[in-house]
Amino acid sequence: MKILVTGGAGYIGCVLVPMLLERGHSVRVLDSLMYGGAGLLPCFRSGRFEFFPGDIRDPKAIQSAVEGCDAVIHLAAIVGFPACRKDPVLAEEVNVAGTRWVAEAAGKKRLVLFGSTGSNYGAVPDQVCTEETPLNPVSVYGKTKVAAERMLFNDCRTIAFRFATAFGLSPRMRLDLLINDFVQTALRLKYLVVYEPHFMRSFIHVHDIARSFLFALEHADRMIGQVYNIGAKTMNFSKAQICEMIRKQVDYYLHYAAVGEDEDKRNYVVSYEKIGGLGYKTTVTVEEGIAELVKGLRLLEVKNPYANI
Ligand SMILES: NC(=O)c1ccc[n+]([C@@H]2O[C@H](COP(=O)([O-])OP(=O)(O)OC[C@H]3O[C@@H](n4cnc5c(N)ncnc54)[C@H](O)[C@@H]3O)[C@@H](O)[C@H]2O)c1
C-alpha cells in the first residue's frame, strides 16, 4: 500500500515509518517538524519513502500529500495535556481543525487509522474502561482528541486506536511520558517526587503501538468503523507499582507528595478484550522497557564540558 503518515516525524512515527517500509509499503510523511526530523533520516535509503514538509492546517498541503495514497495514518497533533494547556488555541487548531482537513482530503474511499488516546475517557467513575465507556474528557488534549475521533468516524472509513500511555525509546524522544519521565528523573536526580501514587494507569511500548497499526492494515476489513483500546490487561499498573519496578533497576529515593494532580484525571483500568479478540497482543513488558530506558537514556545525557576543569 501507499500510506500517508501525518506527524510521522514524531515519537510514534519515527518507530512506525521504518516498520511500514520494512513490510514493503510505500510511505509518505507530512510533518511540520516541531521537534525536527532527524529520526527519519535513515528512511531516505528506501526508494519508497517520501517526505513532504507541511502543516495539516494547510488544506493544499494535506491535499497534495494524500494524492495517490491508499491509506492515511493520522498522528499529527499537539500531544499531551501539558503541551495543549500551554497553547490551547494551537491545540484546537491542529487537533480539531487540522483533522477536519485530513478527513476532507482522505475522503470516503481511503482507509484512515487514527492515533487516539485513553485520555478520551477522562474522569471515569467505575474505573474499568471498555470502548463503550462514556467519554468524559477533562483536559484540552482529551477534548480535542474526542472531537477529532468523532469527526473521522462521521466522515471517513476510520479505525481509531485509544492508546495506553506509551513508553520506550524512539529517535524523537518524549520525556514527558510517565515511565520515560520517571526513569529519566530517577537516573538524573536520584530522587523522584510522585503525586497520586495509587492512581491506576495503563501502559504500552512504542514498538507495540507501531505494531498495532501494521495489524490494522492487515485486518482492516474486520476493523473499519470501530474504536479499539490498544494495550494489555497485564500492563495496568498504579504509579506506585511503576516506581517499585524502576527501583529494581535504579537506585533512587522515592517521595510520595500530597500535592499535584493529573489534569486528565486518569485513574482507571482499561479492558483490551476487544482488540485481543482479533488476535493482537503486546510484546514488550514494562520491566523490559525500563531496562531499555536505563541503557538508552545515557545517550541523551547533557555532559558538563567544564566538569573536569
Ligand atoms: N505517545 C503516546 O503515549 C500516545 C498515546 C495516545 C495517543 N497518542 C497519539 O499519537 C499521535 C502521535 O503522538 P506522538 O507521541 O508521536 O507525539 P509527537 O508530539 O512526538 O508527534 C507529533 C508529530 O506531529 C507533528 N505535528 C504537530 N502539529 C502539526 C501540524 N500542524 N502539521 C503537521 N505536523 C504536525 C509534530 O511535528 C510531530 O512530529 C498523536 O496524535 C497522539 O495524540 C500518543
The ligand as a MOL file (V3000), in Angstrom:
LIG
                    3D

  0  0  0     0  0            999 V3000
M  V30 BEGIN CTAB
M  V30 COUNTS 44 48 0 0 0
M  V30 BEGIN ATOM
M  V30 1 N 2.7350 8.6250 22.7410 0
M  V30 2 C 1.6120 8.3410 23.4140 0
M  V30 3 O 1.6240 7.9140 24.6010 0
M  V30 4 C 0.2750 8.4830 22.7680 0
M  V30 5 C -0.7810 7.9080 23.4210 0
M  V30 6 C -2.0150 8.0460 22.8840 0
M  V30 7 C -2.1810 8.7130 21.6770 0
M  V30 8 N -1.1400 9.2680 21.0270 0 CHG=1
M  V30 9 C -1.3940 9.9700 19.7690 0
M  V30 10 O -0.4620 9.5430 18.7810 0
M  V30 11 C -0.1240 10.6400 17.9250 0
M  V30 12 C 1.3770 10.8050 17.8500 0
M  V30 13 O 1.8970 11.0150 19.1530 0
M  V30 14 P 3.4700 11.1350 19.4210 0
M  V30 15 O 3.6800 10.5940 20.8020 0
M  V30 16 O 4.2290 10.5570 18.2970 0 CHG=-1
M  V30 17 O 3.6340 12.7260 19.5070 0
M  V30 18 P 4.7670 13.7100 18.9280 0
M  V30 19 O 4.4990 15.0460 19.5260 0
M  V30 20 O 6.1110 13.1000 19.1290 0
M  V30 21 O 4.4650 13.7530 17.3680 0
M  V30 22 C 3.5430 14.5940 16.7750 0
M  V30 23 C 4.0850 14.9680 15.4220 0
M  V30 24 O 3.1040 15.7790 14.7770 0
M  V30 25 C 3.7410 16.8600 14.1440 0
M  V30 26 N 2.8020 17.9640 14.0380 0
M  V30 27 C 2.2860 18.7100 15.0420 0
M  V30 28 N 1.4710 19.6540 14.5470 0
M  V30 29 C 1.4710 19.5040 13.2060 0
M  V30 30 C 0.8220 20.1750 12.1510 0
M  V30 31 N 0.0140 21.2040 12.3790 0
M  V30 32 N 1.0240 19.7530 10.8860 0
M  V30 33 C 1.8570 18.7150 10.6450 0
M  V30 34 N 2.5240 18.0420 11.6010 0
M  V30 35 C 2.3240 18.4270 12.8750 0
M  V30 36 C 4.9300 17.1940 15.0350 0
M  V30 37 O 5.9310 17.9070 14.3150 0
M  V30 38 C 5.3710 15.8110 15.4910 0
M  V30 39 O 6.3510 15.2860 14.6330 0
M  V30 40 C -0.8480 11.8640 18.4810 0
M  V30 41 O -1.9990 12.0890 17.7040 0
M  V30 42 C -1.2160 11.4600 19.9010 0
M  V30 43 O -2.3870 12.1100 20.3220 0
M  V30 44 C 0.1100 9.1720 21.5590 0
M  V30 END ATOM
M  V30 BEGIN BOND
M  V30 1 1 1 2
M  V30 2 2 2 3
M  V30 3 1 2 4
M  V30 4 1 4 5
M  V30 5 2 4 44
M  V30 6 2 5 6
M  V30 7 1 6 7
M  V30 8 2 7 8
M  V30 9 1 8 9
M  V30 10 1 8 44
M  V30 11 1 9 10
M  V30 12 1 9 42
M  V30 13 1 10 11
M  V30 14 1 11 12
M  V30 15 1 11 40
M  V30 16 1 12 13
M  V30 17 1 13 14
M  V30 18 2 14 15
M  V30 19 1 14 16
M  V30 20 1 14 17
M  V30 21 1 17 18
M  V30 22 2 18 19
M  V30 23 1 18 20
M  V30 24 1 18 21
M  V30 25 1 21 22
M  V30 26 1 22 23
M  V30 27 1 23 24
M  V30 28 1 23 38
M  V30 29 1 24 25
M  V30 30 1 25 26
M  V30 31 1 25 36
M  V30 32 1 26 27
M  V30 33 1 26 35
M  V30 34 2 27 28
M  V30 35 1 28 29
M  V30 36 1 29 30
M  V30 37 2 29 35
M  V30 38 1 30 31
M  V30 39 2 30 32
M  V30 40 1 32 33
M  V30 41 2 33 34
M  V30 42 1 34 35
M  V30 43 1 36 37
M  V30 44 1 36 38
M  V30 45 1 38 39
M  V30 46 1 40 41
M  V30 47 1 40 42
M  V30 48 1 42 43
M  V30 END BOND
M  V30 END CTAB
M  END
